[in-house]
Amino acid sequence: MSNPVEPITLPAIENPEQEQAWLQQALQKWLDEEFLPEPVNQEIAQQAAQIVTRQRVEGENDLGGLVVAIITEMQAFDFSNSFYGEFAIANAVSDLILDHLGYDDRCCGQS
């Protein structure tokens, strides 16, 4: 039987406004560079950053929980003018946060 994947617990949020601004800017940059710069990328980045910040302020520090929250809440977003969907956004946010925190090894929550 395989071992369960250890959760990645993020440090408590210290400056929500600063972290939201950072994530929004980083995600928009990623979106613009991954395919094409599109006006909708700003809306996607803003929405995802708001979701993450709200979840973190409410005490959600589990990265997996944040990914699920992004997927769930972004299902209501209209992605028809974008190359992306809620799963791609959640995965990108997860990677950006891990990069920002210095996680080099993405396997199994190891830092």
N, C-alpha and C positions, 0 to 999 in steps of 0.2 A: 504494500500500500504506500502511496506517495505521501509526503508530508505537506500539510497545508502551507500556502504562501503566507508569510508573515505580513501583517499590515504595516503600512508606512504612516507613522504618526507625525504630523507636522508640529513645529513649535507653535505655541499660542500666538495669535495675531497681536502685534504691538501697535501698529499704526495703520488702521484699516484704509484710510483715504490714500495713504502713500502706496500701500500694497495694491489697492484697486487700480490706481493710476499706472503703476508699474506693469501689472498684468494686462491691462487694456492695451498699453503701448506695445508690449512684447508680443501679445497675441495678434494684434493688427499687423505688426511687422512680419510675423511668421506667415499669416494669411496672404499678405501682399507678395511675399517672396516665394511662397510655395507654388502658386499658379500665376494669377494675374492680380494686379491691384484693382480692386473693385470698390465702388462706394459702399456696398453692403458690408464689406469687411469691417468698417468702423462700427456699424450697428451690431454685428456679431460679437466683436471684441468687447464692446461696451456691455452688452447683455451678459456675456459669459463672466466678465469681471465682476459685475454686480451680483450675480448668483454666488460666485465663490466668496466674495466679501461678506455677503449676508450670511451665508452658511458658516463661515469662520467666526463671525461676530456672535452667532448663536451657539458656538461651541463645537462645531464640527471640525475636528483636526485630523480625521482619518482620510487619507488621500483617496481611497476607494469610495468612501462615502461622498466625497466631493465629485468624483467622476459620475457616480450614479445621479447625484443632484443635477449636474449639468445636463446629462442625457435626458433626464425626466423633464426638467424645466425648459430646455431648448426645443423640445418636441413641439411646442406651441409657436416657435419662431418660423417665419416664412423663409425657407432656404431656396425658393424657386429662382432667385437671381444670383445664386452662388454655386460654386463647385463643391461646397462642403455640406455636411450634415452634422447632427448633434454628436454622433460618435467620433467623428474626426475632430471636432472642437474639444470634446472632453479629453481625448487622447493627447491633443496638442497642449492643452492646459496642464495636464499631468506632467508631460515632458518638460514644459517650461518651468514649472514649479520645482521639479527635481533638479534641473540644470541650475536654477537660481540658488538652491540649497546645497549644491555641490555633490549631488548623488551621481557618481560615475557609472555604477553598475546597476542597471535597471532590473536585473533578475532577482526575483523573490524578495524584494524590499531591502536588499543589502546595500549599505552605503560604502 
